[in-house]
Amino acid sequence: MIRRVLSLLVILWGLGFAWFAIDLPQPAGDENTDAIVVLTGGPGRIQRGLAMLKTGHARRMLVSGVDRRVRPEDLENAFHAGPILLSRVDLGRSAVDTRSNALETRRWIADHHYKSIRLVTTDWHMRRARFELRQVLSDVTVVPDAVKSEPDLMGLLREYHKYLFRRFAALIGR
């Protein structure tokens, strides 16, 4: 009996991982939102957010999890974003992980009274990032906008386990 249960759990884990790895979230379409939230940590994220801001898909953008040493001028130089565009970008400096990204985002959304956001993060990170946001946001529409990547197997396994852990922790109230 115990072997059957363990076998079933292993099969479910394997099928879940296959789904997680094969069906990565995709970039969003042309939906407009009140704001854009970019989670730092991967290539192409800030560029995607700035492109959406520049084309008018939102009024303002938060870059969550920015190092304290980064200045707006650094973004201007790194991403060739002009001062007018950067005047609509807020740098969030309190987040150190995905969970604190969600808390920082919640405070920023409340301060600005936004009802919808475009969430920009890497495709392999999107599920956990959305989950963390759903844990702290209730009346805000989140449009996932995944930046395509080419994750390796170990990176996907690591992220899948983090995602499962957070889902389990939420079930037990943590």
C-alpha positions in Angstrom: 0.0 0.0 0.0 2.8 2.5 0.9 4.6 1.7 -2.3 1.5 2.4 -4.3 1.0 5.7 -2.7 4.6 6.7 -3.1 4.5 5.5 -6.8 1.4 7.6 -7.3 3.1 10.7 -5.7 6.1 10.2 -8.0 3.9 9.9 -11.1 2.0 13.0 -10.1 5.2 14.9 -9.4 6.6 13.8 -12.8 3.4 14.8 -14.7 3.3 18.1 -12.9 6.9 18.8 -13.8 6.3 17.9 -17.4 3.4 20.4 -17.5 5.5 23.0 -15.7 8.4 22.7 -18.2 6.5 22.2 -21.4 3.7 24.8 -21.0 5.7 27.9 -20.0 3.6 31.1 -19.8 3.7 33.3 -22.9 4.1 37.1 -23.5 0.8 39.0 -23.2 -0.9 40.7 -26.1 -1.8 44.3 -26.5 -3.9 44.6 -23.3 -3.8 47.9 -21.6 -3.5 48.0 -17.8 -3.3 50.8 -15.2 0.4 49.9 -14.5 3.3 47.6 -15.2 5.2 45.7 -12.5 8.6 44.3 -13.5 10.3 41.8 -11.2 14.1 42.1 -11.4 16.4 39.2 -11.7 16.4 38.1 -15.3 17.4 39.4 -18.7 14.8 41.2 -20.9 12.4 42.0 -18.1 13.1 45.7 -17.7 13.4 46.1 -21.5 9.9 44.4 -21.9 8.4 46.7 -19.3 9.8 49.8 -20.8 8.7 48.8 -24.2 5.1 48.3 -23.0 5.2 51.7 -21.1 6.6 53.5 -24.1 3.8 52.1 -26.4 1.2 53.3 -24.0 0.0 50.0 -22.5 0.1 51.5 -19.0 0.6 54.9 -17.3 3.3 53.9 -14.8 5.8 51.1 -14.0 7.3 49.7 -10.9 10.6 47.8 -11.0 10.5 45.7 -7.9 13.6 44.4 -6.1 16.0 47.0 -7.3 19.4 47.2 -5.7 19.8 50.3 -3.4 22.8 51.4 -5.5 20.9 51.7 -8.7 19.8 55.2 -9.7 17.3 56.2 -12.4 20.2 57.5 -14.5 21.6 53.9 -14.5 18.4 52.8 -16.2 18.6 55.6 -18.7 22.1 54.6 -19.7 21.5 50.8 -19.6 18.2 50.8 -21.5 18.5 54.0 -23.5 15.3 55.3 -21.9 14.8 59.0 -21.9 14.1 61.1 -18.8 10.4 61.6 -19.8 9.8 57.8 -19.9 11.8 57.3 -16.7 9.7 59.9 -14.9 6.9 57.3 -15.1 9.1 54.5 -13.5 9.3 53.8 -9.8 12.2 51.8 -8.3 11.1 49.5 -5.5 14.0 48.7 -3.2 12.5 46.7 -0.4 12.0 43.3 -2.1 14.7 40.6 -1.9 12.7 37.6 -3.2 9.5 36.8 -5.0 7.4 36.9 -1.9 8.6 40.3 -0.9 8.1 41.5 -4.5 4.4 40.7 -4.0 4.3 42.7 -0.8 6.2 45.7 -2.3 3.8 45.6 -5.3 0.8 45.5 -3.1 1.9 48.7 -1.3 2.7 50.4 -4.6 -0.7 49.5 -6.1 -2.5 50.7 -2.9 -0.7 54.0 -3.0 -1.7 54.6 -6.6 -5.2 53.0 -6.5 -4.6 50.8 -9.5 -7.1 48.1 -10.5 -5.0 46.3 -13.1 -1.3 45.5 -13.7 0.8 43.8 -16.3 3.2 41.5 -14.5 6.5 41.1 -16.3 8.9 38.4 -15.4 10.6 35.4 -17.0 8.5 32.6 -18.4 9.8 30.0 -15.9 9.2 32.4 -12.9 5.7 33.6 -13.9 3.6 30.9 -12.2 5.2 31.5 -8.8 5.2 35.3 -9.2 1.5 35.2 -10.0 0.8 32.9 -7.1 2.5 35.2 -4.7 0.6 38.2 -6.1 -2.7 36.4 -5.8 -1.9 35.7 -2.1 -1.7 39.5 -1.3 -4.0 41.1 -4.0 -7.7 40.7 -4.1 -9.3 43.2 -6.4 -6.6 43.7 -8.9 -6.5 42.2 -12.4 -3.1 40.7 -13.2 -2.1 40.3 -16.8 0.9 37.9 -17.0 3.5 39.0 -19.6 6.2 36.4 -19.7 9.6 37.1 -21.1 10.7 34.1 -23.2 13.9 32.4 -22.0 15.7 29.1 -22.6 15.9 27.6 -19.1 18.0 24.6 -18.3 16.7 21.5 -16.7 18.2 22.2 -13.3 16.8 25.7 -13.3 13.3 24.4 -14.1 13.5 21.8 -11.4 14.6 24.3 -8.9 11.7 26.7 -9.8 9.2 23.8 -9.9 10.2 22.8 -6.4 10.0 26.4 -5.1 6.5 26.7 -6.7 5.3 23.4 -5.1 6.8 24.5 -1.7 5.0 27.8 -1.8 1.7 26.2 -2.8 2.1 23.7 0.1 3.1 26.5 2.5 0.0 28.5 1.6 -2.2 25.5 2.2 -1.0 25.2 5.7 -1.2 29.0 6.3 2.4 30.0 5.9 
